[in-house]
């Protein structure tokens, strides 16, 4: 979750679902098929190039594991659903109220927008995602995890996409980004954190982060953002 100043975001493509909330004003969301819409809240699907232009000073972004039932529950709570995007969360006013508080509790916000945390429905995919989260720096391939699950690679990839809500490569990238976040929260420098998470070079990490979020990690950290990871 990100709560803070509206940042100038370039067009980008996320790895998981993202619920965007304009804390103090609407924002404009644009994407192919959707066009341009001015909204206060929107659920943005993974692997979709889009741009968010804020018209206020504060934004809230909730990143939701696409394979979790939470993503489905959030989707069901959007009042307008078209072209893969959800617009207008039913609890929009309550979320905005929570987001404006100095003592913001991320867990309370996520429970409000998504419902309580539950597990993946297919235990084989749960094991695979847990492995990627636990060992982000390892060169874990789809073939490795398929063999461990006693599946063909093609069948594993199909099941992974179905139950994780995004591709294997996109989820592995997300797991590596979370690893960097955890390390930064502990005071590790960005170069070391990205290398330990499996990125080939600082430029590889920088390019991946920009493509996923619409800004560079140095810009985000330079804004004074504090990184807190809730496991």
C-alpha positions in Angstrom: 0.0 0.0 0.0 1.1 3.5 -0.8 -0.5 6.6 0.9 1.2 9.9 0.3 1.8 12.8 -2.1 0.5 12.5 -5.7 3.5 11.6 -7.8 3.9 12.2 -11.6 3.5 8.7 -12.9 4.3 7.7 -16.4 2.2 5.0 -18.2 3.0 1.7 -16.6 1.9 -2.0 -16.3 1.5 -3.7 -12.9 2.1 -7.3 -11.9 -0.9 -7.5 -9.5 -4.2 -5.7 -9.1 -4.1 -2.1 -7.8 -6.9 -0.2 -6.2 -6.3 3.5 -6.7 -8.1 6.1 -4.5 -8.0 9.9 -4.8 -7.7 10.8 -1.1 -8.6 14.5 -1.5 -9.7 14.8 -5.2 -10.6 12.7 -8.2 -8.0 11.4 -10.7 -8.0 10.6 -14.4 -7.4 7.0 -15.5 -6.6 6.3 -19.1 -6.0 3.0 -20.9 -6.7 1.4 -24.3 -10.3 0.3 -24.5 -11.3 2.3 -21.4 -10.4 5.7 -22.8 -10.1 8.5 -20.2 -12.3 8.5 -17.1 -12.4 10.8 -14.2 -13.0 8.8 -11.0 -12.3 8.8 -7.2 -11.6 5.0 -7.1 -10.6 2.4 -9.6 -9.4 -1.2 -9.5 -6.7 -1.7 -12.2 -5.9 -5.2 -13.5 -2.4 -6.6 -13.9 -0.6 -6.7 -17.2 -2.5 -3.6 -18.5 -0.8 -0.5 -19.6 -2.5 2.5 -18.0 -1.8 6.0 -16.6 -3.1 7.7 -13.5 -3.1 11.5 -13.4 -4.0 12.9 -9.9 -5.9 16.1 -9.5 -5.3 16.4 -5.8 -2.3 16.2 -3.4 -2.8 12.8 -1.9 -3.3 9.3 -3.4 -3.8 5.8 -2.0 -2.7 2.7 -3.9 -3.5 -0.8 -2.6 -1.6 -3.6 -4.3 -3.6 -6.8 -4.1 -2.2 -10.3 -4.9 -4.2 -11.2 -8.0 -4.6 -14.8 -7.0 -6.0 -14.1 -3.6 -9.8 -14.2 -3.2 -9.3 -10.6 -2.0 -8.8 -9.5 -5.6 -12.1 -11.1 -6.6 -13.9 -9.6 -3.5 -12.6 -6.2 -4.4 -13.7 -6.6 -8.0 -17.2 -7.5 -6.8 -17.4 -4.3 -4.7 -16.8 -2.0 -7.7 -20.0 -0.4 -8.9 -19.0 -0.2 -12.6 -17.0 -3.0 -14.2 -15.9 -2.8 -17.9 -12.8 -3.6 -20.0 -11.2 -5.4 -17.0 -11.3 -2.2 -14.9 -13.5 -1.6 -11.8 -14.7 1.9 -11.2 -16.3 3.3 -8.0 -15.7 1.2 -4.9 -18.9 0.8 -2.8 -17.0 1.7 0.3 -15.3 4.6 -1.4 -16.3 7.3 1.2 -15.2 5.1 4.1 -11.9 4.3 2.5 -11.2 8.0 1.8 -12.0 8.8 5.5 -9.5 6.1 6.7 -6.9 7.2 4.2 -7.0 10.8 5.5 -6.2 9.8 9.1 -2.7 10.3 10.5 -2.8 6.9 12.2 -3.7 5.0 9.0 -3.9 1.2 9.6 -3.2 -0.6 6.3 -4.8 -3.9 7.5 -8.1 -2.1 8.3 -8.1 -0.5 4.9 -7.5 -3.8 3.1 -10.2 -5.6 5.1 -12.6 -2.8 4.1 -11.9 -2.9 0.4 -11.2 -6.6 0.0 -12.5 -8.5 2.9 -10.4 -10.7 5.3 -7.3 -12.5 4.0 -7.9 -16.1 2.7 -5.7 -18.7 1.0 -5.3 -19.6 -2.6 -7.8 -22.2 -3.7 -5.3 -24.6 -5.3 -2.7 -25.8 -2.8 -0.2 -26.5 -5.5 -0.2 -22.9 -6.6 -0.1 -21.7 -3.0 3.1 -23.7 -2.6 4.5 -22.2 -5.8 3.8 -18.6 -4.8 5.1 -19.2 -1.3 8.3 -20.6 -2.8 8.7 -17.5 -5.0 8.1 -15.3 -2.0 10.5 -17.2 0.3 13.4 -17.4 -2.3 13.2 -14.3 -4.6 16.9 -14.3 -5.3 17.0 -17.9 -6.6 16.6 -18.8 -10.2 13.4 -20.7 -9.6 11.8 -21.7 -13.0 8.3 -22.7 -13.9 9.7 -26.1 -14.8 11.2 -26.5 -11.3 7.9 -25.8 -9.6 5.9 -27.8 -12.1 8.1 -30.9 -11.4 7.7 -30.3 -7.6 3.9 -30.3 -8.1 4.0 -33.4 -10.4 2.6 -31.3 -13.4 3.8 -30.7 -16.9 5.2 -27.2 -17.3 2.4 -26.2 -19.7 -0.3 -27.4 -17.2 1.4 -25.7 -14.3 1.6 -22.4 -16.2 -2.1 -22.6 -17.1 -3.1 -23.4 -13.5 -0.8 -20.6 -12.2 -2.3 -18.0 -14.4 -5.8 -19.2 -13.5 -5.3 -19.2 -9.7 -2.7 -16.5 -9.2 -4.5 -14.1 -11.5 -1.3 -13.1 -13.3 1.5 -14.8 -15.3 4.3 -16.8 -13.6 6.9 -14.3 -14.7 4.9 -11.3 -13.5 4.3 -12.9 -10.1 8.0 -13.8 -9.8 8.8 -10.1 -10.5 6.3 -9.0 -7.9 7.9 -11.4 -5.3 11.3 -9.8 -6.1 9.9 -6.3 -5.7 8.5 -7.2 -2.3 11.9 -8.6 -1.3 13.5 -5.3 -2.1 10.8 -3.5 -0.1 11.5 -5.6 3.0 15.2 -5.0 2.7 14.8 -1.2 2.3 12.5 -1.2 5.3 15.4 -2.8 7.3 17.9 -0.1 6.1 19.6 -2.1 3.3 20.8 0.1 0.4 18.9 -0.2 -2.9 21.8 -1.7 -4.9 22.3 -4.6 -2.4 18.6 -5.1 -1.9 17.9 -5.5 -5.7 20.9 -7.8 -6.2 19.8 -10.0 -3.3 16.3 -10.2 -4.8 17.6 -11.6 -8.0 17.9 -8.6 -10.3 20.8 -8.9 -12.7 21.9 -5.3 -12.3 20.9 -1.9 -10.8 19.6 -0.8 -14.2 17.6 -4.1 -14.6 15.9 -3.3 -11.3 15.4 0.4 -12.2 13.8 -0.4 -15.5 11.5 -3.1 -14.0 10.4 -0.8 -11.2 9.7 2.1 -13.6 7.7 -0.2 -15.9 5.7 -1.6 -13.0 5.0 1.6 -11.1 5.4 4.6 -13.5 8.3 6.2 -11.6 11.8 5.3 -10.5 12.6 3.8 -7.1 15.0 6.7 -6.4 12.3 9.2 -7.1 9.9 7.4 -4.7 12.5 7.1 -1.9 13.7 10.7 -2.6 10.1 11.9 -1.9 10.6 10.9 1.8 8.5 7.8 1.5 8.7 5.3 4.4 8.6 1.6 3.4 6.8 -0.8 5.8 6.1 -4.4 4.8 3.3 -6.3 6.6 3.8 -10.0 6.3 
